[in-house]
Amino acid sequence: MKFHKVLAIIMAAVLMIALFAGCKKDNGTGEETDTYKLSIIGSTSVQAIAGPLAEAFEDKYPGSSAEVQGGGSTVGVTQATEGAADIGMASRNLKDSEQGKGLVEHKIAVDGIAIVVHPNNTLTSLTTEQVQNLFSGVITNWSELGGADNPVVVVSREEGSGTRGAFEEILDLEDMVLQTIVSDSTGAVKATVAGNENAIGYISAGSMDSSVKAMVIDGVECTTANIKSGVYTVSRPFLMLTLGEPNENAKAFLDFVFSKEGQDIIENEGYVRVD
């Protein structure tokens, strides 16, 4: 009888070891570390920072997998709401129609929206009203603002884009932005504006480089310091969304994002940290 009890205890111990073996991995130093697997889907703007965060997370937890995909903020909200992704990404606040569905918002960073033109554009600053008039088609030629006598080419984002949603909301341009050229990502908008001297568009400030020029808005430059202080008002939150409280995998990733290491990555990538 005692033999059977001892055998049962041994078998139970073996089973527990087998279960824990699936979430532990040698980190190369002889020590074991946790491993996690999760999917992160949504905003292409947030994707730009989620990618480096995921790489650092996988380095910290060898054997882990944090798969990041784009698709837009609306896709991120939908995937999180349906439980199809561990984490959804949105580069705007949730709409009224998206509230009350069990989503928990995790604000990981703040990002400005840069109003960008070709570097050869002689203009350097605009007022909020001028931005509204340019994107709504009230102003159709750069000469109306003292620039070259060339038609304004408006470059916007696709329906469902968080950047577009935030841009229209902040500047009171809902359903008013011209759809001259529609691009499906921040990178595509930037490339289009960089290739057209008459173009104007809007992109994530964290994606700025020398291929385009950010306009000064109402006398305020689009800088990290000005976004953080709130004086540059064309800004929005970067959200990660979970259906209810995050599961074990999502919690581990979010804990990393909100750690000093994670927030340092966000800052180094050109976004405003929230810690």
C-alpha positions in Angstrom: 0.0 0.0 0.0 2.8 2.4 0.9 4.6 1.5 -2.4 1.5 2.6 -4.4 1.3 5.9 -2.5 5.0 6.6 -3.1 4.6 5.8 -6.8 1.6 8.1 -7.0 3.6 11.0 -5.4 6.5 10.4 -7.8 4.2 10.4 -10.9 2.5 13.6 -9.7 5.9 15.2 -9.3 7.0 14.1 -12.8 3.7 15.6 -14.2 4.3 18.9 -12.5 7.9 19.1 -13.9 6.6 18.4 -17.4 4.0 21.1 -17.1 6.5 23.7 -16.0 9.1 22.6 -18.5 6.8 24.1 -21.2 7.2 27.6 -19.9 10.8 27.6 -18.8 13.9 27.8 -21.0 17.7 27.9 -20.4 18.9 31.4 -21.0 22.4 30.4 -21.9 23.9 30.8 -18.5 22.6 27.6 -17.0 19.6 29.5 -15.5 16.0 29.0 -16.5 13.8 31.9 -17.6 10.1 32.2 -18.4 8.9 32.1 -22.0 5.9 33.7 -23.5 4.0 33.7 -26.7 1.6 36.4 -27.8 0.1 38.2 -30.8 0.0 42.0 -31.1 -2.2 43.5 -33.9 -3.4 46.9 -35.0 -2.2 50.4 -35.7 0.8 50.7 -38.0 1.9 53.8 -36.1 2.1 51.8 -32.8 3.5 48.9 -34.8 6.6 51.1 -35.4 7.4 51.1 -31.7 5.9 47.7 -30.8 8.4 46.0 -33.2 11.5 47.2 -31.3 9.8 46.5 -28.0 9.0 42.9 -29.1 12.6 42.3 -30.2 13.9 43.5 -26.8 11.3 41.4 -25.0 12.3 38.3 -26.9 16.0 39.0 -26.1 15.1 39.3 -22.4 13.1 36.1 -22.4 14.8 33.7 -24.8 12.4 31.3 -26.5 9.5 33.8 -26.3 7.6 35.1 -29.3 5.8 38.4 -29.5 4.4 38.6 -33.1 3.5 42.1 -34.2 1.2 42.8 -37.2 -0.3 46.0 -38.6 -3.7 46.6 -40.1 -4.8 49.8 -38.6 -6.3 50.9 -35.3 -9.8 49.7 -36.1 -8.4 46.2 -36.8 -6.6 46.4 -33.5 -9.7 47.3 -31.6 -11.7 44.5 -33.4 -9.0 41.8 -32.9 -8.8 42.7 -29.2 -12.6 42.8 -28.7 -13.0 39.4 -30.4 -10.1 37.9 -28.4 -8.3 37.1 -31.7 -5.2 38.9 -30.5 -3.6 39.0 -27.0 -3.1 42.8 -27.5 -4.7 45.2 -29.9 -2.9 48.4 -30.9 -4.6 51.8 -31.4 -3.1 55.2 -32.1 -6.2 57.1 -31.1 -8.8 57.2 -28.3 -11.6 54.6 -28.4 -14.7 55.7 -30.2 -18.0 55.8 -28.4 -19.1 52.8 -30.4 -16.0 50.8 -29.1 -16.6 51.6 -25.5 -18.4 49.2 -23.1 -17.1 46.0 -24.8 -14.7 44.9 -22.1 -11.5 46.5 -23.5 -8.9 47.7 -21.0 -6.7 50.6 -22.3 -3.0 50.6 -21.6 -1.5 53.9 -22.6 2.1 53.1 -23.5 3.3 56.4 -25.1 2.2 59.8 -26.5 2.9 60.7 -30.1 2.6 63.9 -32.0 1.1 64.1 -35.5 3.5 66.0 -37.7 2.0 68.0 -40.6 4.6 67.4 -43.3 5.5 68.8 -46.7 8.4 68.3 -49.2 11.7 69.8 -48.0 11.7 72.1 -51.0 8.5 73.8 -49.9 9.4 77.3 -49.0 6.8 77.6 -46.2 7.9 76.6 -42.7 4.8 77.4 -40.6 1.0 77.2 -40.7 -1.9 78.2 -38.4 -4.5 75.6 -37.3 -7.0 77.4 -39.6 -4.6 77.2 -42.6 -4.1 73.4 -41.9 -7.9 73.0 -41.9 -8.3 74.9 -45.1 -5.5 73.0 -46.9 -6.9 69.6 -46.0 -10.5 70.5 -46.6 -9.8 72.0 -50.0 -10.6 75.7 -49.2 -7.0 76.5 -50.0 -6.0 74.8 -53.3 -2.8 76.5 -54.3 0.4 77.1 -52.3 0.5 80.7 -53.7 -2.5 81.5 -51.5 -0.1 81.2 -48.5 2.9 82.9 -50.1 4.4 79.8 -51.5 5.0 78.6 -55.1 2.2 78.9 -57.7 1.4 75.1 -57.6 -1.7 73.1 -56.7 -1.8 71.6 -53.3 -1.8 67.8 -53.3 -3.4 66.4 -50.1 -2.1 63.0 -48.9 -4.3 61.3 -46.3 -4.7 57.9 -44.6 -7.1 55.1 -45.3 -10.5 54.6 -43.5 -9.9 53.0 -40.1 -6.5 54.5 -39.6 -5.9 55.7 -36.0 -3.7 58.5 -37.3 -6.4 59.8 -39.6 -9.0 59.5 -36.9 -6.9 61.4 -34.4 -5.9 64.0 -36.9 -9.5 64.7 -38.0 -10.8 64.8 -34.4 -8.1 67.1 -33.1 -8.4 69.5 -36.0 -12.2 69.2 -36.3 -12.0 67.8 -39.8 -14.3 64.7 -39.5 -15.5 63.8 -43.0 -13.9 67.0 -44.5 -10.4 65.8 -45.5 -9.9 65.6 -49.3 -9.0 62.1 -50.6 -6.6 63.2 -53.3 -4.1 60.5 -52.5 -4.9 57.8 -49.9 -2.0 55.9 -48.3 -2.2 52.8 -46.1 0.6 53.6 -43.6 2.7 56.3 -42.1 5.6 55.1 -44.2 3.5 55.4 -47.4 2.4 58.9 -46.6 6.0 60.0 -45.9 7.2 58.4 -49.1 4.5 60.1 -51.1 5.1 63.5 -49.7 8.9 63.1 -50.1 8.3 62.4 -53.8 6.0 65.3 -54.5 7.0 68.9 -54.0 3.4 70.0 -53.9 2.2 67.5 -51.3 1.1 67.9 -47.7 0.3 65.0 -45.4 0.4 64.0 -41.7 2.5 61.3 -40.1 3.5 60.0 -36.7 6.1 62.4 -35.3 8.1 59.5 -34.1 8.6 58.5 -37.8 10.0 61.9 -38.9 13.3 62.0 -40.9 15.0 64.3 -43.3 12.9 63.1 -46.3 10.1 65.4 -45.3 9.7 68.7 -43.4 7.4 69.1 -40.3 5.5 72.4 -40.3 5.5 74.6 -37.3 1.9 74.9 -36.1 0.6 78.1 -34.5 4.2 79.0 -33.7 5.0 75.7 -32.0 7.5 73.1 -33.4 6.7 69.4 -33.4 9.3 68.3 -30.9 9.3 65.7 -28.2 9.6 68.3 -25.5 6.6 70.3 -26.9 4.5 67.2 -27.3 5.3 66.1 -23.7 4.5 69.6 -22.3 1.3 69.8 -24.3 2.1 73.0 -26.1 2.1 71.1 -29.4 -1.6 70.2 -29.4 -1.7 67.9 -32.5 -0.9 64.7 -30.5 -2.6 61.5 -29.5 -2.1 58.4 -27.2 -0.6 55.1 -28.2 -2.8 52.4 -26.7 -2.4 48.7 -26.2 -5.8 47.0 -25.6 -6.7 43.8 -23.9 -10.0 42.1 -23.5 -10.4 42.5 -19.7 -7.3 42.2 -17.6 -4.3 41.0 -19.6 -3.6 37.3 -19.7 -0.2 36.0 -18.5 1.5 36.5 -21.8 0.1 40.0 -22.4 0.8 41.0 -18.8 4.5 40.0 -19.1 4.8 42.0 -22.3 3.0 45.1 -20.8 5.1 44.9 -17.7 8.2 45.1 -19.9 6.8 48.0 -21.9 6.1 50.0 -18.7 9.5 49.2 -17.2 12.4 51.6 -17.4 13.9 49.5 -20.1 10.8 49.5 -22.2 10.1 53.3 -21.7 13.8 54.0 -22.7 13.2 52.2 -26.0 10.0 54.3 -26.6 12.0 57.5 -25.9 15.0 56.4 -28.0 12.6 55.7 -30.9 11.4 59.3 -30.8 8.1 59.0 -28.8 7.1 60.5 -25.5 7.3 58.1 -22.5 4.6 57.8 -19.9 6.5 56.7 -16.8 
